[in-house]
């Protein structure tokens, strides 16, 4: 098996983030798998909430965040209320 290498000169973190599974993607998959059950309102409100992203220098929707970045953001926020 060939090992893949990353060319750091052309590496763009934000382009890679767009390829990762986000909270919105997970909610859509959940609706499909569970016969289009409606996602609870508190979850959709959370997905629409925004937080300041230090790395991007702008506000970012929780729903647009890749899952592992979302978990890190919640841990970093120390469990602050978002709703």
C-alpha positions in Angstrom: 0.0 0.0 0.0 1.3 3.4 -0.9 1.5 6.1 1.8 -0.1 9.4 0.9 1.9 12.6 1.5 0.6 16.1 2.3 2.2 19.0 0.4 2.1 21.7 3.1 2.8 24.4 0.6 -0.6 23.8 -1.1 -2.5 22.7 2.1 -5.5 24.8 3.0 -7.1 24.0 6.3 -10.3 25.7 5.4 -10.7 23.8 2.2 -10.2 20.5 4.2 -12.8 21.6 6.7 -15.4 21.9 4.0 -14.8 18.2 3.2 -15.4 17.0 6.8 -18.7 15.8 8.3 -20.4 18.8 9.9 -23.2 18.9 12.5 -25.6 19.9 9.7 -24.6 16.8 7.7 -25.1 14.6 10.7 -28.6 16.1 11.3 -29.5 15.5 7.6 -28.3 11.9 7.8 -30.2 11.3 11.0 -33.4 12.5 9.3 -32.9 10.2 6.4 -32.0 7.2 8.5 -34.9 7.7 10.9 -37.7 8.2 8.3 -37.5 12.0 8.2 -38.4 12.4 11.9 -38.2 16.1 12.7 -35.1 17.2 14.5 -36.0 18.8 17.8 -36.2 22.6 17.9 -33.5 23.0 20.5 -31.1 21.1 18.4 -31.8 23.2 15.3 -31.5 26.4 17.3 -28.1 25.2 18.6 -27.0 24.4 15.0 -28.0 28.0 14.0 -26.2 29.6 16.9 -22.8 31.2 16.2 -19.6 31.5 18.1 -16.4 33.6 17.5 -13.7 31.5 15.8 -10.3 32.7 16.8 -8.6 30.8 13.9 -10.9 32.2 11.2 -11.4 35.6 12.8 -15.2 35.6 12.3 -18.4 34.2 13.7 -19.1 30.6 12.7 -22.4 28.6 12.9 -22.2 25.5 15.0 -24.0 23.6 12.2 -21.2 24.5 9.8 -18.5 23.2 12.0 -16.9 19.7 11.5 -17.8 17.5 14.4 -14.4 17.3 16.0 -14.0 21.1 15.8 -17.5 21.5 17.4 -16.5 19.2 20.3 -13.3 21.1 20.8 -15.2 24.5 20.7 -17.7 23.2 23.3 -14.9 22.0 25.5 -13.0 25.3 25.1 -16.1 27.3 26.0 -16.3 25.3 29.2 -19.9 24.4 28.8 -21.2 28.0 28.5 -24.9 28.1 27.5 -25.5 28.6 23.8 -29.3 28.7 23.6 
